[in-house]
Amino acid sequence: MDEQEIQLKRRENEEQATRERARILNLPYLDTRHFEKNLPLTQGLLDIEQMHRDYILPLHRGNGEDHYQFMVTSQTPGSLISKMRQEYTNNGEKVDFFLISGSAYRFLMLRYDPPKEVHYDDIKIAGDGDSKTIAEVSRTLNSVSAEKVFDFLIDQADKLGASDIHIENLKGEIRIRMRVDGMLHPVAKINKDRYRIFMGELSSRANVSMASNRPQSGHMQKDISRDGATHLLNIRVETIPTMYGQDAVLRLFNFDESLLNLDLLGLSEDERREINDVVSHPRGLVLMVGPTGSGKSTTLYSMLNALNTPDRKIITLEDPIEYSITGISQIPVDTTNGGSFAEGLRSVLRLDPDVVMVGEIRDSDTAKTAIQASITGHLVLSSFHANSTAAAFSRMIDLIGVNPIFASSIRLVVAQRLVRKLSDSKKARPATEAEAKYIRKVLEGVPAEKLPDVDFDNLILYDPVVTENDPFGYAGRTVIMEQMVMSEDIQAFIRGDVADIHTEAIEKAARKNGMLTLEQKGVIAVLRGETTLDEVSRVI
């Protein structure tokens, strides 16, 4: 799904929500998408100030029939609509009000009150050693007006697909860096006097203090309008005092509920079949493992969305809540101020849920409570920090000891990484002797039906091609997933039937049962031309 399709999908979702809202407010709904670019603007009926203040726009000015029409949004005061309806009726005139979406209002409002033509150059990510681009972006950020610089930075980060913005105080300047496709890139160095602008906006929007000498967490949201559609950006803010001031990291969550979909994760048939089995028989324990930024939350939320049906009660315990999903009860757990996942889980089990998601298993109490819940008819989903599926079992056994109940509750463990995808400009080349030897060694014993159709005697690999518009040769990321389904061999380790319990032994048993490791899945992605061995080595 490309960016334009995503924007159209977001607008469609917003229009559907507005249609439902119109039914609740007992107002006719108006979809302006087909004519908002060419709609003749009705002048002289409302002033610009009122249009901004009351979220109301004129649609039709009465003529001989004295029939007036206005467009309103869910933010238009109901008292204003009632007052205008009464005034026009008292004058013997007819008046109608139509409910339009927020995106429609913003688009038409820009036509009634276009902004002054001030154009700033888009931010570009610099390649290695590219000081010229950094200098150009620095000049742009230093020239953006004080009231717009913060919004401009967030909008540009969203446009670049960045997951994080790092604002760092150095001795004589502020360094801006952005994480794009998992890699942190320098973007700009800006004047020290901009520090107060950034922190002042953060302070008011995310409820953090500029004067604090302790780490703080905050949250804010921002509507991003692009190409006639609007999407909501959830932003988690983390600040910490340093020698030269408060450093901040803004984590951007481009929330669109329709994109939390298992079909969009690029899973293979085998991977999807194993997850479908869990979703279709919701019971037991499912663990997602991997480091921070490996996409665990997106996969877990996509599974929740697949389980989200009217006949199921779903509750989540999260620290913090990253995505808001319609139809699911989501409970924030503030673990930094004494909150506990284990205590929260014991509480929500009294609410008769069918599915529970625990943000993270961090201690033995949470682990034991989650296992107990999973054997009493609930499906429990959670994340767990481990490097691989086999390592997750070793860590869990270290945490709770040999536990036969765990053996009967665990259904699936998924280890996940995100690797950068090669751009279309990639260049083919023959594999070196060392690369070919490594690939054959990693894939030794993998059934032929799980391998791509390539000539292993003459392996072809792809390299990124750097261009002026693509300084890295990569675009976007793809999921590399290792899935361990429970078998009798694996359960024997968990029950303590096998004396030698260690990661390598568990992985060997899983591979014997057909599991492909993260390294094997990464190499297969390389052979398909999706990524490079360097990228697989960096991430896996």
C-alpha positions in Angstrom: 0.0 0.0 0.0 1.7 3.2 -1.1 1.5 6.6 0.6 -1.4 7.9 -1.6 -3.5 4.8 -0.9 -2.9 5.1 2.8 -4.0 8.8 2.7 -7.1 7.9 0.8 -7.9 5.1 3.3 -7.5 7.5 6.2 -9.8 10.0 4.6 -12.4 7.2 4.0 -12.2 6.2 7.6 -12.7 9.8 8.8 -15.7 10.2 6.4 -17.3 7.0 7.7 -16.9 8.2 11.3 -18.4 11.6 10.4 -21.4 9.8 8.7 -22.0 8.0 12.0 -21.6 11.2 14.0 -24.2 12.9 11.8 -26.7 10.2 12.5 -26.2 10.7 16.3 -26.5 14.5 16.0 -29.5 14.1 13.7 -27.9 16.2 10.9 -27.6 15.4 7.2 -24.1 14.3 6.3 -22.2 15.8 3.4 -19.2 14.2 1.7 -17.3 17.0 0.0 -14.5 15.0 -1.5 -15.9 15.1 -5.1 -16.3 18.9 -5.2 -14.3 20.5 -2.4 -11.5 21.7 -4.8 -14.1 23.4 -7.2 -16.9 24.5 -4.8 -17.7 28.1 -5.5 -16.9 30.1 -2.3 -20.0 31.9 -0.9 -18.8 35.3 0.2 -20.3 37.9 2.6 -22.4 35.5 4.6 -19.9 34.7 7.4 -16.7 36.5 8.4 -13.4 34.6 8.5 -13.1 35.1 12.2 -16.4 33.3 12.9 -15.5 30.5 10.4 -12.4 29.8 12.4 -14.0 30.3 15.8 -17.1 28.2 15.3 -16.0 25.7 12.7 -18.7 26.7 10.3 -18.7 27.4 6.6 -21.3 28.8 4.2 -22.5 26.5 1.5 -25.3 28.3 -0.3 -26.6 31.9 0.0 -30.3 32.4 -0.3 -31.8 34.0 -3.4 -35.4 34.4 -4.4 -36.3 31.3 -2.3 -34.4 32.7 0.8 -32.9 29.3 1.4 -29.5 29.3 3.2 -27.2 26.3 3.8 -24.2 25.9 6.1 -21.5 23.3 6.7 -20.7 22.5 10.3 -18.4 20.0 12.1 -18.6 18.0 15.3 -16.7 21.0 17.0 -19.4 23.6 16.0 -21.3 24.7 19.1 -24.8 23.2 19.2 -26.1 26.4 20.7 -24.9 28.3 17.6 -26.8 26.0 15.3 -30.0 26.4 17.4 -29.6 30.2 17.6 -29.0 30.5 13.8 -31.9 28.2 13.0 -34.2 30.3 15.2 -33.1 33.6 13.7 -33.5 32.5 10.1 -36.9 30.9 10.8 -38.1 34.1 12.5 -37.1 36.0 9.4 -39.3 33.7 7.3 -36.2 32.1 5.7 -35.2 28.4 5.4 -31.9 27.2 6.7 -30.1 23.8 6.6 -27.0 22.6 8.3 -24.8 19.7 6.9 -22.1 17.9 8.9 -18.7 17.6 7.2 -15.5 15.9 8.4 -12.6 17.8 10.0 -10.5 17.2 6.9 -13.2 18.7 4.7 -13.4 21.7 7.0 -9.7 22.3 7.0 -9.4 21.9 3.2 -12.2 24.4 2.5 -11.0 26.8 5.3 -7.7 27.0 3.5 -9.6 28.1 0.4 -11.5 30.8 2.3 -8.4 31.9 4.3 -5.3 30.9 2.4 -2.1 31.2 4.4 0.5 33.7 3.4 2.8 32.2 0.8 5.9 31.3 2.9 7.6 28.2 1.6 10.3 26.3 3.5 12.4 23.7 1.8 11.6 20.1 2.8 14.1 18.5 5.2 16.5 16.0 3.6 18.4 13.3 5.3 22.1 13.6 4.7 24.3 10.8 3.6 27.6 9.9 5.3 29.9 12.9 5.3 27.3 15.1 3.6 27.9 18.3 5.6 26.4 20.4 2.8 22.9 19.0 3.3 23.1 19.4 7.1 24.1 23.0 6.6 21.1 23.6 4.3 18.6 22.0 6.6 20.1 24.0 9.5 19.6 27.3 7.7 16.0 26.3 7.0 15.2 25.4 10.6 16.9 28.6 11.8 14.7 30.6 9.3 11.3 29.1 10.2 9.3 31.5 12.3 9.4 30.8 16.1 5.7 29.9 16.3 6.0 27.4 13.4 9.4 25.7 13.9 8.2 23.0 16.3 5.2 22.0 14.1 7.4 22.2 11.0 9.9 19.8 12.5 7.2 17.2 13.5 5.5 17.5 10.1 8.8 17.0 8.3 9.7 14.0 10.4 6.3 12.4 9.6 6.8 13.1 5.9 10.2 11.4 6.0 8.7 8.4 7.9 10.9 9.0 10.9 10.1 7.0 14.1 12.0 9.4 16.5 13.2 13.0 16.7 16.2 13.5 18.9 16.8 17.1 20.2 20.2 17.2 21.9 21.9 20.1 23.6 25.6 20.4 22.8 27.9 23.1 24.1 27.3 25.8 21.5 24.3 24.5 19.5 21.4 22.1 19.4 21.7 18.9 17.3 18.6 17.5 15.6 18.7 13.8 14.6 16.0 11.6 13.2 15.7 7.8 13.2 14.5 6.6 9.8 14.1 2.9 9.0 15.8 2.1 12.3 19.0 4.2 11.6 19.7 7.4 13.4 20.8 10.2 11.0 22.0 13.8 11.7 19.6 16.3 10.3 20.7 19.8 11.5 22.6 21.9 13.9 20.6 24.9 15.0 21.2 28.0 17.1 21.1 27.7 20.8 18.4 30.3 21.2 16.0 27.9 19.6 16.3 25.6 22.7 13.6 27.7 24.6 11.3 27.5 21.6 11.4 23.7 21.4 11.3 23.2 25.2 8.6 25.8 25.6 6.3 24.0 23.1 7.1 20.6 24.7 6.4 22.0 28.2 2.9 23.2 27.2 1.9 20.4 24.8 3.3 17.3 26.6 3.0 18.5 30.2 6.7 18.3 31.0 8.7 20.9 33.0 11.7 22.9 31.6 13.1 23.3 35.1 12.9 19.7 36.2 16.2 18.0 37.2 14.7 14.5 36.8 13.7 12.4 33.7 10.2 13.0 32.6 7.6 11.3 30.3 4.9 13.1 28.4 2.4 12.6 25.6 1.0 14.8 22.9 -1.0 14.5 19.6 -0.9 16.4 16.4 -3.2 16.3 13.3 -1.1 16.1 10.1 -2.8 17.2 6.9 -1.4 16.0 3.6 -2.8 15.5 0.1 -6.4 16.2 1.2 -6.3 13.7 4.1 -5.6 14.0 7.8 -4.1 11.5 10.1 -3.4 11.6 13.9 0.2 11.5 15.1 0.6 10.2 18.6 3.9 11.4 20.1 5.6 10.0 23.2 8.0 12.5 24.8 10.9 11.6 27.0 13.2 14.3 28.5 16.3 14.0 30.6 18.5 16.8 32.1 22.1 16.9 30.7 25.1 19.2 31.2 23.8 21.8 28.7 20.0 21.5 29.2 17.1 19.2 28.7 17.5 16.6 25.9 14.3 15.3 24.4 13.3 12.3 22.3 10.0 12.4 20.5 8.7 9.0 19.5 6.2 9.3 16.6 3.4 6.8 16.3 1.6 7.3 13.0 -1.7 5.9 14.2 -4.1 4.5 11.7 -6.3 1.7 13.0 -6.8 0.3 9.5 -3.1 -0.3 9.1 -2.9 -2.6 12.2 -3.7 -5.5 10.0 -1.9 -8.9 9.8 -2.3 -8.8 6.0 0.1 -5.8 5.9 2.9 -7.4 7.8 4.3 -9.3 4.8 4.1 -12.7 6.5 4.7 -15.9 4.6 2.0 -18.5 4.3 3.5 -20.7 7.1 3.9 -17.7 9.5 0.3 -16.5 8.8 -1.1 -20.0 9.3 0.6 -20.4 12.7 -0.8 -17.0 13.8 -4.2 -17.7 12.4 -4.3 -20.9 14.5 -3.8 -18.8 17.6 -6.4 -16.2 16.6 -9.0 -18.8 15.7 -8.6 -20.7 19.0 -8.0 -17.9 21.5 -6.5 -19.5 24.6 -3.0 -19.9 26.1 0.0 -17.7 26.1 1.7 -15.9 23.1 5.0 -14.1 23.5 6.6 -11.5 21.2 10.3 -11.1 21.8 12.9 -8.8 20.4 14.7 -5.5 21.2 13.1 -2.1 21.4 12.1 -0.9 17.9 11.7 -4.3 16.4 8.0 -3.9 15.6 6.7 -6.1 18.5 3.9 -3.6 19.4 2.6 -3.4 15.8 2.4 -7.2 15.5 0.7 -7.5 18.8 -1.8 -4.8 18.0 -2.4 -6.4 14.6 -3.2 -9.7 16.4 -5.5 -7.8 18.8 -7.3 -6.2 15.8 -7.9 -9.6 14.3 -9.3 -10.8 17.6 -11.5 -7.7 18.0 -15.0 -9.0 17.4 -18.3 -8.1 19.2 -18.4 -11.4 21.0 -15.0 -11.0 22.7 -14.0 -8.9 25.7 -10.4 -7.6 25.2 -8.4 -5.7 27.8 -4.9 -4.4 27.6 -2.4 -3.3 30.2 0.1 -0.9 28.7 3.0 1.4 29.8 2.2 3.6 28.0 -0.8 3.1 25.6 0.8 3.5 22.1 -2.3 3.0 19.9 -6.0 3.5 20.8 -8.2 0.8 19.3 -12.0 1.1 19.0 -13.8 -1.7 20.9 -10.9 -2.6 23.3 -10.6 -1.6 26.9 -7.1 -0.2 27.4 -5.6 0.4 30.8 -2.5 2.5 31.4 0.0 1.1 34.0 2.4 3.7 35.4 5.3 1.4 36.4 7.6 4.3 37.1 5.4 5.4 40.0 4.7 2.0 41.6 2.2 0.5 39.1 2.6 -3.2 38.5 1.5 -5.3 35.5 1.0 -8.4 37.8 -1.3 -6.4 40.1 -3.2 -4.9 37.1 -3.6 -8.4 35.5 -5.0 -9.9 38.7 -7.5 -7.0 38.7 -8.7 -7.2 35.1 -9.2 -11.0 35.3 -12.1 -10.2 37.6 -13.7 -8.4 34.6 -14.2 -11.6 32.7 -12.0 -10.9 29.6 -11.5 -13.3 26.8 -8.2 -11.8 25.6 -5.7 -9.9 27.7 -2.6 -8.1 26.4 0.2 -7.4 29.0 2.6 -4.7 27.7 5.7 -6.5 28.9 6.6 -9.4 31.2 9.4 -8.0 33.4 9.4 -10.0 36.6 8.5 -13.5 37.9 5.2 -12.2 39.5 3.9 -11.0 36.2 5.1 -14.1 34.4 3.4 -16.5 36.9 0.2 -14.4 36.8 0.1 -14.4 33.0 0.7 -18.2 32.9 -2.1 -18.8 35.5 -4.5 -16.6 33.4 -3.6 -18.4 30.2 -4.6 -21.9 31.5 -8.0 -20.7 32.8 -9.5 -20.1 29.3 -7.9 -16.7 28.5 -5.6 -15.8 25.6 -2.8 -13.8 27.0 -0.5 -11.8 24.7 2.7 -10.2 25.9 6.1 -9.0 24.9 9.3 -10.2 26.5 12.9 -9.1 26.1 15.0 -11.8 24.5 17.2 -12.2 21.4 15.4 -15.2 20.0 12.6 -17.6 20.6 14.9 -20.2 22.2 16.5 -17.5 24.4 13.0 -16.5 25.5 12.5 -20.0 27.0 15.9 -20.0 28.7 15.2 -16.5 30.2 11.6 -17.5 31.3 13.0 -20.7 33.0 15.6 -18.5 34.8 12.7 -16.2 35.8 10.2 -18.7 37.1 12.1 -22.0 37.3 11.1 -25.3 35.6 7.3 -25.0 35.4 5.0 -27.7 34.0 2.1 -25.3 33.9 4.1 -23.0 31.6 4.7 -26.0 29.3 0.9 -26.5 28.9 0.1 -22.8 28.6 2.6 -21.5 26.0 1.4 -21.8 22.4 3.6 -19.6 20.3 6.7 -17.5 20.7 7.6 -15.0 17.9 11.0 -13.3 17.7 11.0 -10.3 15.3 13.4 -7.8 13.7 13.0 -5.1 11.1 15.5 -4.8 8.3 15.8 -2.1 5.7 14.4 -2.9 2.3 16.5 -2.1 -0.8 15.2 0.6 -3.1 14.2 -0.1 -6.7 17.6 1.3 -7.8 19.4 -1.7 -6.3 22.2 -3.3 -8.4 22.7 -7.1 -8.9 26.1 -8.7 -8.6 27.6 -12.2 -8.2 28.1 -13.3 -4.6 31.7 -13.6 -3.4 33.1 -17.0 -2.5 33.0 -16.1 1.2 29.4 -14.9 0.9 28.2 -18.0 -0.9 29.9 -20.2 1.6 28.2 -18.4 4.5 24.8 -18.6 2.8 25.1 -22.3 2.1 26.2 -22.9 5.7 23.3 -20.9 7.2 20.7 -22.6 5.0 22.1 -26.1 5.4 19.2 -28.5 6.2 16.4 -26.1 5.3 13.8 -27.9 3.1 13.9 -26.9 -0.6 10.2 -25.8 -0.5 11.1 -23.1 2.1 13.9 -21.7 -0.1 13.6 -19.2 -2.9 14.0 -20.4 -6.5 17.7 -19.4 -7.0 20.8 -21.0 -8.5 22.9 -21.9 -5.4 25.9 -22.6 -7.6 25.8 -19.0 -9.0 24.3 -16.9 -6.3 23.2 -13.3 -7.2 23.1 -10.7 -4.5 22.0 -7.0 -4.6 23.7 -3.9 -3.4 22.1 -0.5 -2.5 22.6 2.3 -5.1 23.0 5.8 -3.7 21.5 8.6 -5.7 20.9 12.3 -5.1 17.3 11.7 -3.9 18.1 8.4 -2.1 21.3 8.8 0.0 21.2 5.3 1.4 19.7 3.0 -1.3 17.1 1.7 1.2 13.4 2.5 1.4 11.2 1.3 4.2 11.6 -1.9 6.3 10.4 -5.5 6.2 9.7 -8.0 9.0 12.0 -10.9 9.7 10.1 -13.3 11.9 11.1 -16.5 13.8 8.1 -18.5 15.1 8.4 -21.3 17.5 5.3 -23.4 17.8 5.1 -25.7 20.8 6.0 -29.4 20.3 6.6 -32.3 22.6 10.4 -31.8 22.3 10.2 -28.2 23.4 7.7 -28.9 26.2 10.2 -31.5 27.6 12.7 -28.7 28.2 10.1 -26.6 30.0 8.9 -29.4 32.2 12.4 -30.3 33.2 12.4 -33.7 31.5 15.7 -32.7 29.8 18.6 -32.1 32.2 20.6 -29.9 29.8 18.5 -26.8 29.4 20.2 -24.1 27.4 19.4 -21.9 24.4 21.3 -23.9 21.8 19.6 -27.2 22.7 16.2 -25.6 22.6 16.9 -24.0 19.2 18.2 -27.3 17.8 15.0 -29.1 18.9 12.9 -26.4 17.3 14.9 -26.5 14.0 14.4 -30.2 13.9 10.7 -29.6 14.0 10.9 -27.2 11.0 11.5 -23.8 12.6 13.6 -21.3 10.6 15.8 -19.0 12.7 16.0 -15.3 12.4 19.4 -15.6 10.6 18.0 -18.1 8.1 14.9 -15.9 7.5 17.2 -12.9 7.0 19.4 -14.8 4.5 16.3 -15.9 2.6 15.2 -12.3 2.4 18.7 -11.5 0.9 18.3 -14.2 -1.7 14.9 -12.7 -2.7 16.6 -9.4 -3.3 14.8 -7.6 -0.5 17.8 -6.6 1.6 21.6 -7.1 2.0 23.8 -9.4 4.1 25.3 -6.3 5.8 21.8 -5.2 6.9 21.0 -8.7 8.2 24.3 -8.8 10.0 23.6 -5.4 11.6 20.1 -6.2 12.8 20.3 -10.0 13.5 
